[in-house]
């Protein structure tokens, strides 16, 4: 009887001593404290040199794929006068200097009047009563012309150059013929007393060469197009465009993500390929946690886990998988620890820095 009681006591003692060991092996001891982190960054660079226009972005802002983030200033070339586009050789992506070296210009602008007149005040009306005031002319003066062959053919022009008695007129509008000789007057009434010149020869106006520096971003006109003074002709940017491919002056976000750095400020001058911002892609979130070296045998790459958000426990747990385990340790007071990286099936509504509990399965 004594032996049976002793045996029973020994069995109970073994069971009692085994309870802590069983508790240590339960799944609750395979839970680890971790955090949500971004695994890599995306860099946004300037596609060409220029000045950053105003922007309202801040570090920590969420952005969406395709969202405009920055706009770079460009060099815009405008029509210096009314005219017609001729000899257009430039295309988006071209090096402006190379095109000009080959063709003399990016494009030519033919004046709207198409004609010029070279004249001299030696043929002006001789007016002793007014001390020949009608002979004086200045650049910018508006003058009026009439064909010596047909009084019905008239025109209006502007004096462009004056040298002594000689001056040049750019025809602004007319029904004159290319081979006409014209008398030129100071007044629209074509008064004899206001005649500046006689029998001046009309000639074809020279087209003006339009040039620029940098790379062609956009050509706003087409061959043969009529333009008004001040109309946009083309835009260029500093630096070469890769592969002669035109780009937009707006930099957009390539992914859904969060801005983590903004090294530039509005108005800053940036060079081609200079970093404008870095951001984390929203789908590049993962969970990291540290394990003791003694727990390494309990964790394997490819192992499934469940991730619980500590502060938002009401949310469903997120499925994940152990993607890698660092081979470098971080020595702490309680020994060496190794970082484990867990990829997640769903990263929606997660934010970097969130505290989590990782449950090994």
Buried (B, 14 or more C-beta within 10 A) or exposed (E): EEEEEEEEEEEEEEEEEEEEEEEEEEEEEBBBEBEBBBBEBBEBEBBBBBBBEEBEBEEEBEBEEEBEBBBBBBBBBBBEBBBBBBBBBBEBBBBBBEBBEEBEBBBBBBBBBBBBBBBBBEBBBEBEEEEEEBBEBEEEBEBBBBBBEEEEBBBBBBBBEBEEBEBBBBBBEBEBEEEBBBBBBBEEEBEEBBBBBBEBEBBEBEBBBBBBEBBBBBBBBEEEBEBEEEBBBBBBBBBEBEEEEBBEBEBBBBBBBBBBEBEBEEEEEBEBEEBBBBBBBBBBBBBBBBBBEEBEEEBEEEBEBBBBBEEEEEEEBBBBBBBEBBEEEEEEEEEBBBBBBBBBEEBEEBEEEBEBBBBBE
